[in-house]
Amino acid sequence: MNNSNKVTCKKSFLYTGFFIFLIITTGFAVSTTFISCNKNGASNYLELEKNVKNPTTIEEYENAIAAHDDRIQEIIDIESKTGVWYKILGSKYLDKKMYGKALESFKMAIQYYPDNANLYYYVGVCAGYMAKASLDFDANGSNSIQKNYLALAESSYLQAIQFNPSYTRALYAIGVLYVFELNKPQLAISYLNRLLTVESKNLDGMMVLARAYYVTGDNDKAVAMYDSVIKETSDANRKTEAENNKRIVLDQAYNN
């Protein structure tokens, strides 16, 4: 590659970054072709060195890296920014309730930041919304697409919790998913209790946990949890809901 090609490639990185910035700030879609100058751009950087086109020994690799340290750092910086741009783009799609587009953007961001708990949480959120929108449009009696999205939501929330065991939003989300979507309330209880050890007055979590206790037959704990909500809440509607739910639990307990 001659010097003019080097300059062209470097400029294209700058133009690409500016182009993506305009896209993100204006809200238009982004093509995945912006990731690099060209598909072989990163892999061919070492070949730019005249004296070490194909390093094979440790010394040759060290020399090549030293010769192109600035370019290597430039690649790292661009890759890092690309992951952030995907996350920002996903957030903008999410704000506009474009859940399918948001899901794809967050999935791409995970390619750059595979241990980021927030990204997995947002994938779970988007997958949950997509599950609700996955009707049987072909009228063939199958709900496999919905099940797949729910499974993705579950695995994403669990992955987020694995990276951050005290991640309250993910703990609450997996609780809701197990209680109201997957009909696995017994699995929700441990996660919701963990949520309440982090945020002892998380009233949303307390309401879902009370529901989980109720549907698994633990009426005493359900009543106790509703009592806690009634005591702690300042919201009249929430208090009424908790009182009504408590009454239902007690009525069932007395009738059995």
C-alpha positions, 0 to 999 in steps of 0.5 A: 500500500503506498502513502496515498492509500495510507492517507485515504484509509486514514481519512475514511476512518475520520469521515466514517466517524463523522458520518456516524455522528451525524446519523446518531444525532439525526436519528437515521438508520446506520448501515453495518458497513461503517465498522472499518475502512475495509474488511481487511483494513485491520489485518493488513496493518502489519503489512504496511511496514516495509521491512516486516510484511509477514512477521513470524518471530517474537522479535519481528512481531514486537518490532512490527507492533512498535512501528505501528503502535499509533495505528493499533491504538487508532483501531482500538479507539475506533472499535471502542467508539463503534460499540458505544455508537451501537448502544446509543443507537439502540437507546434511541430506537428504544425511546421511539419504541422501535424494539426490533431495531433496538434489539439488533443494535444492542446485539451488535454492541455486545459484539464489542462489549460482551461483558456489559450487563446493561446491554444484556438487560436491554436485549431482554427488554426488547425481546420481551416487547417483541414477544408481545408483538409476535402474533400468529400472523400465518394462523398456523397454530404456532407460537414458536416465535413468541417462545423464542423471544421469551427465551431470549429475554430470560437468558439475557436477564440472567446473563446481566445478573451473572455479570452484576448480581446486584443489578436491580432492574434485571432482578425485577425484570426476570421476576416479572418474566417468570411470574407473568410470562413464563408461569414459573413463579417459583423461580422468581422468588429468589431473584425478587428476594435478592432485589429486596436485599439491595432495595428493601423498599422496592414496592414494585418488586414487593408486589411481584414477590407477593404475587409469586408467593400467592400463586405458589401457595405460600399465603402467609408470606403473600399477606406479609408482603402485601402488608409491607406494601400497604405500610410503605407506600404513599400511593393511594392506588398502589395501597388499594391494589395491595389491600384488594390483593391481600383480601383475595389471598385471605379469602382463599385461605379461609375457604380452603 
